[in-house]
């Protein structure tokens, strides 16, 4: 399924989350506090308190681990994949291969509408003059539209990735939208994903072997040298660290390995 989404402005945020939503998230965290990733996913996808949940995946360097876990719990879970029209060809092929291998039945390819791109980035040069606006046009806004109708979404964020995520819970409230973010891998360490992929013989993104530990759009991603931060190749040389999909305390926070 491919969705073309046209949006010029995001809807107004809902402000502070209601007490009822905060209590709902707190109850979920209490219920699953001592459980593992699989149990958290089962709760997210089956517990009425969690609501209707989708997974958002880039089909990037480590995405296959969480995709595999989701497929084992419910392979009919909606999986939202944002095709910016600037992705590596290898990513598009890998997305199809992984979806077929895991037998995912509801992968939704999300794209900005042609009309929006023609209006705001007719020559494909917006990434040079305003990379944040390019990400908003091609990623953040289409995703926001695609998530309408869902009560929450599954992410691959982990506690070790940055200091601000050191206390990341399995369930958290996205205050601006009132949606629940589900972080089943919150307690996984840096080696856990690699071990899981090896033990389950999951296919790796072909660009990882070519020096791309973090993979985004082709024009904005470069190989990473030994010893560099794994995300050093994203928007190299620019004062930009995130695409804007994940915000904490109202600002984008760089993921660190």
C-alpha positions as CSV (number, residue, x, y, z in Angstrom):
1,X,0.0,0.0,0.0
2,X,1.3,3.4,-0.9
3,X,-0.1,6.6,0.6
4,X,0.5,10.0,-1.0
5,X,0.0,12.6,1.7
6,X,-0.3,16.3,1.1
7,X,0.1,18.6,4.1
8,X,1.3,22.2,4.2
9,X,1.0,22.7,8.0
10,X,0.8,20.3,10.9
11,X,-2.3,20.4,13.1
12,X,-2.1,22.5,16.3
13,X,-0.7,20.5,19.2
14,X,-3.0,19.5,22.0
15,X,-0.9,21.1,24.7
16,X,-0.4,19.3,28.0
17,X,-1.6,15.7,28.1
18,X,-4.8,15.1,30.0
19,X,-4.7,13.4,33.4
20,X,-6.5,10.5,31.9
21,X,-3.9,9.9,29.3
22,X,-1.0,10.2,31.8
23,X,-2.8,7.7,34.1
24,X,-3.2,5.4,31.1
25,X,0.5,5.4,30.3
26,X,1.5,5.1,33.9
27,X,-0.8,2.0,34.2
28,X,0.8,0.4,31.2
29,X,4.3,1.0,32.5
30,X,3.3,-0.5,35.9
31,X,1.8,-3.5,34.2
32,X,4.8,-4.3,32.0
33,X,7.7,-2.8,34.1
34,X,9.4,-6.2,34.7
35,X,8.7,-7.7,31.2
36,X,10.8,-8.1,28.2
37,X,10.5,-6.7,24.7
38,X,8.2,-9.4,23.4
39,X,5.8,-9.1,26.3
40,X,5.7,-5.3,25.9
41,X,4.9,-5.7,22.2
42,X,2.2,-8.2,23.0
43,X,0.8,-5.7,25.5
44,X,1.0,-2.8,23.1
45,X,-0.7,-4.7,20.3
46,X,-3.3,-6.6,22.3
47,X,-4.0,-4.6,25.5
48,X,-7.1,-2.4,25.1
49,X,-5.3,0.3,27.3
50,X,-2.8,0.8,24.5
51,X,-5.3,1.5,21.7
52,X,-4.7,1.1,18.0
53,X,-0.9,0.9,17.4
54,X,1.3,1.1,14.3
55,X,5.0,0.5,13.8
56,X,7.2,3.1,12.2
57,X,10.3,1.7,10.6
58,X,13.0,3.1,8.4
59,X,14.2,-0.4,7.4
60,X,17.6,0.9,8.3
61,X,20.7,-0.6,9.7
62,X,19.2,-2.3,12.8
63,X,15.5,-2.1,12.0
64,X,15.1,-5.7,11.2
65,X,15.4,-6.8,14.8
66,X,12.3,-4.9,15.9
67,X,10.5,-5.8,12.7
68,X,11.2,-9.5,13.5
69,X,9.8,-9.1,17.0
70,X,6.7,-7.4,15.7
71,X,6.2,-10.1,13.1
72,X,6.3,-12.8,15.7
73,X,3.7,-11.1,17.8
74,X,1.4,-10.1,15.0
75,X,2.6,-9.9,11.4
76,X,-0.6,-8.0,10.4
77,X,0.5,-5.0,12.4
78,X,0.5,-1.8,10.3
79,X,4.1,-0.9,9.4
80,X,4.7,2.7,8.2
81,X,7.7,3.2,5.9
82,X,8.5,6.7,4.8
83,X,9.8,6.8,1.2
84,X,11.3,10.3,0.8
85,X,12.1,9.7,-2.9
86,X,15.7,10.4,-1.9
87,X,16.5,7.0,-0.3
88,X,19.3,4.7,-1.4
89,X,18.2,2.1,-3.9
90,X,19.6,-0.5,-1.5
91,X,17.1,0.6,1.2
92,X,14.1,0.2,-1.2
93,X,15.2,-3.3,-2.2
94,X,16.0,-4.2,1.4
95,X,12.5,-3.0,2.5
96,X,10.8,-5.3,0.1
97,X,13.0,-8.3,0.9
98,X,12.6,-7.9,4.7
99,X,8.8,-7.4,4.4
100,X,8.5,-10.6,2.3
101,X,10.8,-12.7,4.5
102,X,9.0,-11.7,7.7
103,X,5.6,-12.1,5.9
104,X,4.5,-8.6,7.0
105,X,1.0,-8.1,5.5
106,X,0.3,-4.4,6.1
107,X,3.4,-2.4,5.1
108,X,2.3,1.1,4.2
109,X,4.6,3.2,2.0
110,X,4.2,6.8,3.0
111,X,5.2,9.6,0.6
112,X,4.5,13.3,0.4
113,X,2.1,14.2,-2.4
114,X,3.5,15.2,-5.7
115,X,1.7,18.5,-5.4
116,X,3.4,19.3,-2.1
117,X,6.8,18.5,-3.5
118,X,6.2,20.5,-6.7
119,X,5.2,23.5,-4.6
120,X,7.8,23.5,-1.9
121,X,10.8,21.7,-3.6
122,X,10.3,21.8,-7.3
123,X,14.0,21.5,-8.2
124,X,14.9,19.0,-5.4
125,X,17.3,21.5,-3.9
126,X,15.6,22.2,-0.6
127,X,17.9,19.9,1.2
128,X,20.8,22.3,0.4
129,X,19.1,25.6,1.4
130,X,17.0,24.3,4.3
131,X,17.5,20.6,5.3
132,X,15.0,20.9,8.2
133,X,12.3,22.0,5.8
134,X,13.2,19.2,3.5
135,X,12.8,16.7,6.4
136,X,9.5,18.2,7.4
137,X,8.2,18.0,3.8
138,X,9.3,14.5,3.1
139,X,9.3,12.8,6.5
140,X,7.7,14.5,9.5
141,X,4.5,15.8,7.9
142,X,3.7,12.7,5.9
143,X,4.2,10.6,9.0
144,X,2.0,12.8,11.1
145,X,-0.8,12.4,8.5
146,X,-0.2,8.6,8.4
147,X,-0.5,8.3,12.2
148,X,-3.8,10.0,12.3
149,X,-6.3,7.3,13.4
150,X,-3.7,5.5,15.5
151,X,-3.5,5.9,19.3
152,X,0.2,5.2,19.4
153,X,3.3,4.0,17.5
154,X,6.2,1.6,18.1
155,X,9.7,3.0,18.0
156,X,13.2,1.4,18.3
157,X,14.6,3.9,20.8
158,X,16.8,2.7,23.6
159,X,18.1,4.1,26.9
160,X,21.8,3.8,26.0
161,X,21.5,6.1,23.0
162,X,21.7,9.4,24.9
163,X,21.6,10.8,28.4
164,X,18.1,12.2,27.9
165,X,16.9,8.6,27.3
166,X,18.6,7.1,30.3
167,X,15.2,6.7,32.1
168,X,13.1,5.9,28.9
169,X,10.0,3.9,29.8
170,X,8.4,1.2,27.6
171,X,5.4,3.5,27.2
172,X,5.6,7.3,27.0
173,X,3.1,10.0,26.1
174,X,3.7,12.2,23.1
175,X,2.2,15.4,24.7
176,X,1.8,17.3,21.5
177,X,-0.4,14.7,19.9
178,X,-1.8,12.6,22.8
179,X,-0.4,9.5,21.2
180,X,1.5,6.8,23.1
181,X,5.0,5.9,22.0
182,X,6.0,2.3,22.6
183,X,9.7,1.6,23.2
184,X,10.0,-2.2,23.5
185,X,13.8,-2.1,23.1
186,X,14.3,0.6,25.8
187,X,16.4,-1.7,28.0
188,X,18.5,-3.3,25.2
189,X,22.2,-2.5,25.2
190,X,24.5,-1.8,22.3
191,X,25.3,-5.4,21.6
192,X,21.8,-6.8,22.1
193,X,20.5,-5.9,18.7
194,X,23.5,-7.4,16.9
195,X,23.3,-10.6,19.0
196,X,19.6,-10.9,18.3
197,X,20.1,-10.4,14.5
198,X,22.9,-13.0,14.5
199,X,20.9,-15.6,16.6
200,X,17.9,-15.2,14.3
201,X,19.9,-15.1,11.1
202,X,18.3,-11.9,10.1
203,X,19.5,-10.1,6.9
204,X,21.6,-7.0,7.4
205,X,21.1,-3.8,5.3
206,X,23.7,-4.1,2.5
207,X,25.1,-0.6,3.2
208,X,26.2,-1.6,6.7
209,X,29.1,-3.6,5.3
210,X,30.1,-0.5,3.3
211,X,30.6,1.7,6.3
212,X,27.1,3.0,6.9
213,X,26.0,2.2,10.5
214,X,23.2,4.8,10.3
215,X,21.3,5.1,7.0
216,X,19.0,7.9,5.9
217,X,18.5,9.7,2.6
218,X,21.2,9.1,0.0
219,X,22.2,12.8,-0.5
220,X,22.5,13.4,3.3
221,X,24.3,10.2,4.4
222,X,28.0,9.4,4.1
223,X,30.2,6.5,5.3
224,X,31.5,6.7,8.8
225,X,35.2,6.2,9.6
226,X,36.4,3.9,12.4
227,X,36.1,5.6,15.8
228,X,33.5,8.1,14.6
229,X,30.0,8.4,16.2
230,X,27.7,6.0,14.2
231,X,25.6,8.9,13.2
232,X,28.5,11.1,12.1
233,X,27.6,10.4,8.5
234,X,24.1,11.9,8.8
235,X,24.0,15.5,7.6
236,X,27.8,15.7,7.8
237,X,29.1,19.2,8.0
238,X,25.7,20.7,8.8
239,X,24.3,22.0,12.0
240,X,21.6,19.3,12.0
241,X,21.3,16.2,14.0
242,X,17.8,14.8,13.7
243,X,15.1,14.6,11.0
244,X,12.4,15.9,13.4
245,X,10.4,12.7,13.8
246,X,11.6,12.2,17.4
247,X,11.3,15.1,19.7
248,X,12.0,15.3,23.4
249,X,11.1,18.2,25.6
250,X,10.1,20.1,22.5
251,X,13.5,19.7,20.6
252,X,15.2,17.1,18.5
253,X,17.8,15.1,20.4
254,X,20.7,13.3,18.6
255,X,20.8,9.6,19.1
256,X,24.2,8.4,20.3
257,X,25.7,4.9,20.4
